Amino acid sequence: MLSYDVVEWGKPLQKAEKPTPKPAGAEVLLKLKYSGVCHSDVHIREGYFNLGGGKRFHMSERGMRPPVTLGHEPFGTVIAAGPDAPDAPIGQDRLVCPWIGCGKCARCTEGMDNHCMAPRWIGIQLAGAYADHLLVPHPKYLVDASGIDPAWAATLSCSGLTTYSAVSQLKPIPKEEWVAVIGAGGLGLMAIEMLKACGHERIVVVDIDDAKLATAKKEGAAATVNGRDPEVVKKLQQIAGGPLYGAVDLVGAADTSGPALSALRKGGKLIVVGLYGGEIPVSLVLVVQRAWRIQGSSVGNVAELKEVVALARAGKINPIPIEKRPLSEVSRTLDQLQAGQITGRVVAEIT
């Protein structure tokens, strides 16, 4: 099989040839057709996340040792299964939920694999989708996405699922209230779709790129603010006619979460999704006095992914701009994501 691997942290991915895995137990093997290219792989390729204050969370602490195959938005055809997966949909296309837990703990038993403390996430602990074949531990992580463009479907397993789960944590959102979406990249555009699917229209988007803000307006944002504006908090509150009901930060940096928190009303919610990194000083007195809720949202689970697919199939969410590229260009794509040069999403086409 062919894959593009991290051989050395911080360096371009390298093409590799290796034996095609054979499924055992309940495992299933897919011949991949598409893999979304996610911004979080920019950080993973570097080998660490910035925790702020000079601290780093190294990928080695997540059990990763090069060479590793990244990619966590897989879509392909099921071509083989182990003896304990007799009902695997051989010959059928499936979307893969990559957020796989240990299968034994209380969180996994609840169906909350994404909250498992001993995860087996595809593209991190397990070999990922920047390859032409993928081994998945169990058929329960396969989702039927028939009726949806497969290239778009691939992006739903991370950008779609992540934003759906994050937006769900803001509900119920009163129609008259305003919600800020911080970041107008692929996740930000997908968050707009998820808010619209909830019936919410008062969406203000913040980004530092005017071209991306223009795209956000086309996708349905009611208003936009350039994040470089020194009075970004004031501008947000002017648009909303007062403090915001909530904000979803798809960037996750000090320069984004800090202003977003300051713009919230009493009882407001800040949902942090992005992994750009850093830290913000937070007054505990203000957290109490303003009853702020600051919550991280980590991807999502299989049940939620099925709900996202159902929304897409029903036409309640629409595809964001997607560009297909050969898998061989995945490293260049990560470079462009790092430089903020991509609007929407890039999907690797695997032949």
C-alpha positions as CSV (number, residue, x, y, z in Angstrom):
1,M,0.0,0.0,0.0
2,L,1.0,3.6,-0.5
3,S,1.0,6.3,2.2
4,Y,2.4,9.7,3.0
5,D,4.0,9.7,6.4
6,V,5.6,12.0,9.0
7,V,9.2,10.6,9.1
8,E,10.6,13.5,11.1
9,W,8.5,16.1,13.1
10,G,8.2,19.4,11.4
11,K,9.3,18.1,8.0
12,P,7.4,17.4,4.7
13,L,5.5,14.1,4.5
14,Q,7.3,11.3,2.7
15,K,5.9,8.8,0.3
16,A,6.1,5.2,1.6
17,E,5.4,1.7,0.3
18,K,4.4,-0.9,2.9
19,P,2.5,-4.2,3.0
20,T,-1.3,-3.8,2.9
21,P,-2.7,-4.7,6.3
22,K,-5.0,-7.7,6.7
23,P,-8.0,-7.4,9.0
24,A,-8.2,-9.6,12.0
25,G,-10.9,-10.0,14.6
26,A,-13.6,-7.4,14.0
27,E,-11.4,-5.1,11.9
28,V,-12.4,-3.9,8.5
29,L,-10.2,-2.8,5.6
30,L,-11.1,0.0,3.3
31,K,-9.7,1.0,-0.1
32,L,-9.8,4.8,0.3
33,K,-11.2,7.2,-2.2
34,Y,-11.0,10.5,-0.3
35,S,-9.4,12.0,2.8
36,G,-10.1,15.5,4.0
37,V,-7.0,17.5,4.9
38,C,-7.6,19.1,8.3
39,H,-5.8,22.1,9.9
40,S,-5.1,20.1,13.1
41,D,-2.7,18.0,11.1
42,V,-0.6,21.1,10.6
43,H,0.1,21.0,14.4
44,I,0.4,17.3,14.6
45,R,3.0,17.3,11.7
46,E,5.0,19.8,13.8
47,G,5.0,17.3,16.6
48,Y,3.4,19.4,19.3
49,F,0.6,21.7,20.4
50,N,1.3,25.1,22.0
51,L,-0.1,25.1,25.5
52,G,1.0,28.7,26.2
53,G,3.5,30.0,28.7
54,G,6.4,28.3,26.9
55,K,4.8,24.9,27.5
56,R,4.2,22.3,24.7
57,F,2.2,19.1,24.5
58,H,4.3,16.8,22.4
59,M,2.7,14.1,20.1
60,S,4.9,11.6,21.8
61,E,2.6,12.0,24.8
62,R,-0.2,10.7,22.6
63,G,1.8,7.6,21.7
64,M,3.0,8.8,18.4
65,R,6.5,7.9,17.1
66,P,7.5,8.5,13.5
67,P,7.0,7.2,11.0
68,V,3.2,7.9,11.3
69,T,0.4,8.3,8.8
70,L,-1.8,11.3,9.5
71,G,-5.3,11.9,8.1
72,H,-8.6,11.6,10.0
73,E,-11.3,12.3,7.4
74,P,-11.5,8.9,5.5
75,F,-14.0,7.8,2.9
76,G,-13.7,4.6,0.9
77,T,-14.9,1.2,-0.1
78,V,-15.0,-1.7,2.4
79,I,-13.0,-4.5,0.8
80,A,-12.3,-7.0,3.6
81,A,-13.2,-7.9,7.2
82,G,-11.9,-10.1,9.9
83,P,-13.8,-13.2,11.1
84,D,-15.5,-11.4,13.9
85,A,-17.1,-8.8,11.5
86,P,-19.4,-11.1,9.4
87,D,-21.9,-8.3,8.7
88,A,-19.3,-5.8,7.4
89,P,-20.7,-4.1,4.3
90,I,-18.2,-5.6,1.8
91,G,-18.1,-3.8,-1.5
92,Q,-19.9,-0.7,-0.2
93,D,-18.7,2.8,0.3
94,R,-18.5,4.1,3.9
95,L,-17.6,7.2,5.8
96,V,-15.3,6.5,8.8
97,C,-15.8,8.0,12.2
98,P,-12.1,8.3,13.3
99,W,-12.7,9.1,16.9
100,I,-12.3,5.6,18.4
101,G,-11.9,4.9,22.1
102,C,-10.6,1.9,24.0
103,G,-14.0,0.2,23.8
104,K,-14.0,-0.8,27.4
105,C,-14.2,2.3,29.7
106,A,-17.4,4.0,30.9
107,R,-17.2,6.7,28.2
108,C,-16.9,4.2,25.4
109,T,-19.8,2.2,26.9
110,E,-21.9,5.4,26.8
111,G,-21.0,5.9,23.1
112,M,-18.7,8.8,23.9
113,D,-15.5,7.4,22.4
114,N,-14.3,11.0,21.8
115,H,-14.0,11.4,25.6
116,C,-12.1,8.2,26.2
117,M,-8.8,8.7,28.1
118,A,-7.1,5.8,26.1
119,P,-8.1,6.7,22.6
120,R,-7.3,5.0,19.3
121,W,-7.9,7.9,17.0
122,I,-7.3,7.3,13.3
123,G,-4.4,9.4,12.1
124,I,-3.0,9.7,15.6
125,Q,-2.7,6.5,17.6
126,L,-3.8,4.4,14.6
127,A,-2.5,4.7,11.0
128,G,-4.5,7.4,9.2
129,A,-6.0,8.3,5.8
130,Y,-3.2,9.8,3.9
131,A,-2.9,6.4,2.3
132,D,-4.7,4.2,-0.2
133,H,-5.8,1.6,2.4
134,L,-7.1,2.0,6.0
135,L,-7.7,-0.5,8.8
136,V,-10.6,0.3,11.1
137,P,-11.1,-1.6,14.4
138,H,-14.8,-2.3,14.1
139,P,-17.7,-1.9,11.6
140,K,-19.6,0.3,14.1
141,Y,-17.3,3.2,13.1
142,L,-18.5,3.0,9.5
143,V,-21.3,5.4,8.5
144,D,-23.5,5.1,5.4
145,A,-23.2,8.5,3.6
146,S,-24.9,7.4,0.4
147,G,-26.7,10.2,-1.4
148,I,-24.0,12.8,-0.5
149,D,-21.1,13.8,-2.6
150,P,-18.3,11.6,-1.3
151,A,-15.7,14.3,-1.3
152,W,-17.8,16.4,0.9
153,A,-18.8,13.5,3.0
154,A,-15.2,12.9,3.9
155,T,-15.0,16.3,5.5
156,L,-18.0,15.6,7.7
157,S,-16.1,13.1,9.9
158,C,-14.1,16.0,11.4
159,S,-15.1,19.5,10.3
160,G,-18.8,18.6,10.1
161,L,-18.9,16.5,13.3
162,T,-16.7,18.9,15.3
163,T,-18.7,22.0,14.5
164,Y,-22.1,20.2,14.9
165,S,-21.0,19.0,18.4
166,A,-19.7,22.4,19.3
167,V,-22.8,24.3,18.1
168,S,-25.0,21.7,19.9
169,Q,-23.5,22.9,23.2
170,L,-24.9,26.4,22.6
171,K,-28.4,25.2,22.2
172,P,-31.1,26.3,22.8
173,I,-30.2,29.5,21.1
174,P,-32.9,32.2,21.3
175,K,-33.6,33.6,17.8
176,E,-33.0,37.2,18.9
177,E,-29.6,36.5,20.3
178,W,-26.3,36.8,18.4
179,V,-23.6,34.1,18.2
180,A,-20.0,34.8,17.0
181,V,-18.1,32.3,14.9
182,I,-14.3,33.0,15.3
183,G,-12.4,31.9,12.2
184,A,-13.7,31.7,8.7
185,G,-11.7,28.8,7.5
186,G,-13.2,25.4,6.7
187,L,-14.4,24.9,10.3
188,G,-15.8,28.4,10.5
189,L,-17.8,28.0,7.3
190,M,-19.1,24.6,8.5
191,A,-20.1,26.2,11.8
192,I,-22.2,28.7,9.9
193,E,-24.0,25.8,8.2
194,M,-24.6,24.1,11.6
195,L,-26.1,27.2,13.1
196,K,-28.3,27.7,10.1
197,A,-29.4,24.1,10.4
198,C,-30.5,25.0,14.0
199,G,-32.6,27.7,12.5
200,H,-30.3,30.5,13.8
201,E,-29.5,33.4,11.5
202,R,-27.9,36.1,13.8
203,I,-24.3,35.0,13.1
204,V,-21.3,37.3,13.2
205,V,-18.0,36.0,11.9
206,V,-14.6,37.2,12.9
207,D,-11.4,36.6,10.9
208,I,-8.3,38.6,9.9
209,D,-8.7,37.8,6.2
210,D,-11.2,40.0,4.3
211,A,-11.5,37.4,1.5
212,K,-12.5,34.7,4.0
213,L,-15.0,37.1,5.6
214,A,-16.5,37.7,2.2
215,T,-16.9,33.9,1.7
216,A,-18.5,33.7,5.2
217,K,-21.1,36.3,4.1
218,K,-21.9,34.2,1.0
219,E,-22.3,31.2,3.3
220,G,-24.9,33.0,5.4
221,A,-23.2,35.1,8.0
222,A,-25.3,38.1,8.9
223,A,-22.3,40.3,9.7
224,T,-18.5,40.1,9.8
225,V,-15.7,41.8,11.8
226,N,-12.0,41.9,11.0
227,G,-10.2,40.5,14.0
228,R,-7.3,42.9,13.5
229,D,-9.6,45.8,14.5
230,P,-8.4,47.1,17.9
231,E,-12.1,47.6,18.9
232,V,-13.3,44.1,17.8
233,V,-15.2,43.6,21.1
234,K,-17.0,47.0,20.7
235,K,-17.8,46.2,17.1
236,L,-19.2,42.8,18.0
237,Q,-21.4,44.3,20.7
238,Q,-22.6,47.1,18.3
239,I,-23.7,44.5,15.8
240,A,-25.5,42.5,18.4
241,G,-27.0,45.5,20.1
242,G,-25.3,44.5,23.3
243,P,-23.2,41.6,24.6
244,L,-23.2,38.3,22.7
245,Y,-25.2,35.2,23.7
246,G,-22.3,32.9,22.8
247,A,-19.2,32.3,20.7
248,V,-17.6,29.4,19.0
249,D,-13.8,29.8,18.6
250,L,-12.5,27.7,15.8
251,V,-9.0,29.2,16.1
252,G,-8.3,28.7,19.8
253,A,-5.7,31.3,20.3
254,A,-5.2,34.0,22.9
255,D,-6.0,36.7,20.3
256,T,-9.3,35.0,19.6
257,S,-10.6,33.5,22.8
258,G,-9.8,36.6,24.9
259,P,-11.9,39.0,22.9
260,A,-14.6,36.5,22.4
261,L,-15.0,36.0,26.1
262,S,-15.0,39.8,26.7
263,A,-17.8,40.2,24.2
264,L,-20.2,37.8,26.0
265,R,-23.2,38.7,28.0
266,K,-23.8,37.5,31.6
267,G,-24.4,33.8,31.4
268,G,-22.7,33.7,27.9
269,K,-21.0,30.6,26.6
270,L,-17.6,30.4,24.9
271,I,-17.0,27.1,23.1
272,V,-13.4,26.6,22.3
273,V,-12.6,24.2,19.4
274,G,-9.5,25.4,17.6
275,L,-6.0,24.2,18.6
276,Y,-3.8,27.1,17.5
277,G,-2.7,27.3,21.1
278,G,-1.6,29.6,23.9
279,E,-3.4,30.7,27.0
280,I,-5.5,33.6,28.2
281,P,-5.7,35.3,31.6
282,V,-9.1,34.9,33.1
283,S,-10.4,36.7,36.2
284,L,-12.1,34.2,38.4
285,V,-14.1,37.0,39.9
286,L,-15.5,37.9,36.5
287,V,-16.2,34.2,35.7
288,V,-18.4,34.2,38.8
289,Q,-20.0,37.6,38.5
290,R,-20.8,37.3,34.8
291,A,-21.6,33.6,35.1
292,W,-19.5,32.8,32.0
293,R,-19.3,29.3,30.8
294,I,-16.0,28.4,29.0
295,Q,-16.1,24.9,27.5
296,G,-13.8,22.9,25.3
297,S,-15.4,20.8,22.6
298,S,-13.4,17.8,21.3
299,V,-14.6,16.4,18.0
300,G,-17.7,14.1,18.4
301,N,-19.0,10.6,18.4
302,V,-20.6,8.1,16.0
303,A,-24.2,8.9,16.9
304,E,-23.5,12.6,16.2
305,L,-21.8,11.8,12.9
306,K,-24.9,9.9,11.8
307,E,-27.0,13.0,12.7
308,V,-24.6,15.2,10.6
309,V,-25.0,12.9,7.7
310,A,-28.8,12.9,8.0
311,L,-28.7,16.8,8.0
312,A,-26.6,16.7,4.8
313,R,-28.8,14.1,3.1
314,A,-31.9,16.2,3.9
315,G,-30.3,19.3,2.5
316,K,-30.3,21.1,5.8
317,I,-26.5,21.8,5.6
318,N,-24.8,22.6,2.3
319,P,-21.3,21.9,1.0
320,I,-18.8,24.6,1.7
321,P,-16.1,25.3,-0.9
322,I,-14.1,22.1,-1.5
323,E,-11.0,21.7,-3.7
324,K,-9.9,18.2,-4.8
325,R,-6.2,17.5,-5.0
326,P,-4.1,14.4,-5.6
327,L,-3.0,12.7,-2.4
328,S,0.6,13.4,-3.5
329,E,-0.1,17.1,-2.7
330,V,-1.1,16.6,0.9
331,S,2.2,18.0,2.3
332,R,1.9,21.1,0.2
333,T,-1.7,21.5,1.3
334,L,-0.6,21.4,5.0
335,D,1.9,24.1,4.2
336,Q,-0.8,26.3,2.7
337,L,-3.1,25.6,5.6
338,Q,-0.3,26.7,7.9
339,A,0.1,29.9,5.9
340,G,-3.7,30.6,6.0
341,Q,-3.9,30.4,2.2
342,I,-6.9,28.0,1.8
343,T,-10.5,29.0,1.9
344,G,-12.9,26.2,2.6
345,R,-11.5,22.7,2.6
346,V,-9.1,20.6,0.5
347,V,-9.9,16.9,0.0
348,A,-7.2,14.5,-1.1
349,E,-8.4,12.3,-4.0
350,I,-6.9,8.8,-3.7
351,T,-6.6,6.6,-6.8
